């Protein structure tokens, strides 16, 4: 998978106020256990309200491949657009 984001990109993120779990494929701001906030791609919504998230770089990303499923309430926000260096709206805004 070609990375959607690169180190140093600036994002516009809608924080909180999520009425439902975002759609699979969305880029989300997620609180990982024992780590700072991270930007990840939502790859699955499991039964029972758990989620699976992955980074675009499988060799250098801490995500559900290491941590397993996470509670859906770990999602802090949803990325709406990349503001810099090359502005781009993300599709499927939930």
C-alpha positions as CSV (number, residue, x, y, z in Angstrom):
1,X,0.0,0.0,0.0
2,X,1.4,3.4,-0.9
3,X,1.4,5.6,2.2
4,X,-1.3,8.2,2.3
5,X,0.6,10.3,4.8
6,X,4.2,11.1,5.3
7,X,6.1,12.3,8.4
8,X,5.5,16.0,8.7
9,X,2.1,16.2,7.0
10,X,-0.4,18.5,8.7
11,X,-3.9,17.2,9.1
12,X,-7.3,18.7,9.8
13,X,-8.9,16.3,12.3
14,X,-12.5,16.3,13.6
15,X,-12.1,15.6,17.3
16,X,-14.8,13.8,19.4
17,X,-18.5,14.0,18.8
18,X,-18.5,10.7,16.8
19,X,-22.0,9.3,16.7
20,X,-20.9,6.0,15.2
21,X,-17.7,4.2,14.4
22,X,-16.1,5.6,11.3
23,X,-16.2,3.6,8.1
24,X,-13.5,1.0,7.4
25,X,-10.8,2.6,5.3
26,X,-11.0,6.0,7.1
27,X,-7.9,7.6,8.6
28,X,-8.5,8.0,12.4
29,X,-6.7,9.5,15.4
30,X,-6.5,6.8,17.9
31,X,-5.2,6.4,21.4
32,X,-3.0,3.3,21.5
33,X,-2.1,1.7,24.9
34,X,1.0,3.2,26.5
35,X,1.6,5.4,23.4
36,X,0.8,8.9,22.3
37,X,-2.0,9.7,20.0
38,X,-1.4,8.1,16.6
39,X,-2.8,8.4,13.1
40,X,-3.9,5.0,11.7
41,X,-6.2,3.5,9.1
42,X,-9.3,1.7,10.3
43,X,-9.2,-1.7,8.7
44,X,-12.0,-3.6,10.5
45,X,-14.9,-3.1,12.9
46,X,-15.4,-6.4,14.8
47,X,-18.5,-7.7,16.5
48,X,-18.7,-6.5,20.1
49,X,-17.5,-3.0,19.4
50,X,-13.8,-3.6,18.8
51,X,-11.7,-2.2,16.0
52,X,-8.5,-3.1,14.1
53,X,-6.2,-0.3,13.0
54,X,-3.0,-0.4,10.9
55,X,-0.4,2.1,9.8
56,X,0.5,2.4,6.2
57,X,4.1,1.2,6.8
58,X,3.8,-2.4,8.1
59,X,7.6,-2.6,9.0
60,X,7.7,0.5,11.2
61,X,4.2,0.8,12.7
62,X,2.7,-0.2,16.0
63,X,-0.9,-1.1,15.4
64,X,-3.4,-4.0,15.7
65,X,-0.9,-6.4,14.2
66,X,1.1,-6.0,17.5
67,X,-1.7,-4.9,19.9
68,X,-4.7,-6.9,18.7
69,X,-8.2,-5.5,18.6
70,X,-8.9,-2.2,20.4
71,X,-12.1,-0.9,21.9
72,X,-13.9,1.5,19.5
73,X,-13.8,4.2,22.1
74,X,-10.1,4.6,21.5
75,X,-10.9,6.6,18.4
76,X,-10.4,10.2,19.3
77,X,-11.1,11.8,15.9
78,X,-11.3,11.4,12.1
79,X,-8.9,12.9,9.6
80,X,-10.8,15.2,7.1
81,X,-8.0,16.6,5.0
82,X,-4.3,17.0,4.6
83,X,-3.5,20.7,4.9
84,X,0.3,20.7,4.1
85,X,2.4,20.2,2.1
86,X,-0.1,19.2,-0.7
87,X,-3.7,19.9,0.4
88,X,-6.1,17.0,-0.2
89,X,-9.6,16.2,1.1
90,X,-10.1,12.6,2.2
91,X,-13.1,10.9,0.8
92,X,-15.8,9.0,2.7
93,X,-16.2,11.7,5.3
94,X,-18.4,10.1,8.0
